Amino acid sequence: MKIAIYPGTFDPITYGHIDVLERALEIFDKVIITIAHNTAKEPLFTDPERLDMVKHVIKKYGKHTDTEYFDGLLVNYARKKKAIALVRGLRAVSDFEYELQMALMNRKLANDITTIFFMPHEKHTYLNSSIVREIALLNGDISSFVPAYVQKILKSKVQKLRKRKK
Ligand code: COA
């Protein structure tokens, strides 16, 4: 059984992430979406909220996917899960340097785990979670960027934030 880990902040999960997941599922028997901790980020959604959104979105892939939160060194988690690869998406050249550094560092830490990059469809090239959050906060239409469930959660988060500000 070929298992891969797809790590990220997923704040929130977008159609771009789902595109990468579906490409990975064509190659791996199981892809575990790991909501990992990026020390440089302070997410809008709590860990349980991000987990809930991912869980809802991946339901349709059945036993071929799973999701968990993990706060620690990613390669240790990958080993624990008997994963052979880490999946990441490459949208544009601007992603490359950061991804190269992470992939090489992870290889240095765990030579038996390979990072594999997938290029999402070009219609998702401009997409990232921050821009989706910003559009939602400014009342814009996010229906073509995130699934309906994520849209609903994002809208209710925005409403809560507005109430708190008043
Ligand atoms: N479609 C749309 N957006 C995408 C995307 C895609 N296919 N692929 C990436 N993105 C966006 C994300 O939405 C995110 O946007 P944001 O910055 O606006 O939130 C950004 O690109 C990249 O984020 P993400 O893919 O979530 O990764 P990350 O950089 O936040 O996560 C970790 C990095 C969590 C994987 C990394 O910090 C890690 O491994 N942490 C664990 C600790 C560890 O082992 N550290 C050592 C690493 S060498």
Boltz pocket constraint, residues with backbone or C-beta under 6 A from the ligand:
constraints:
  - pocket:
      binder: B
      contacts: [[A, 7], [A, 8], [A, 9], [A, 10], [A, 11], [A, 12], [A, 14], [A, 15], [A, 16], [A, 17], [A, 20], [A, 36], [A, 37], [A, 38], [A, 39], [A, 41], [A, 70], [A, 72], [A, 73], [A, 74], [A, 75], [A, 89], [A, 90], [A, 91], [A, 101], [A, 102], [A, 103], [A, 105], [A, 106], [A, 120], [A, 124], [A, 127], [A, 128], [A, 129], [A, 130], [A, 131]]
      max_distance: 6.0
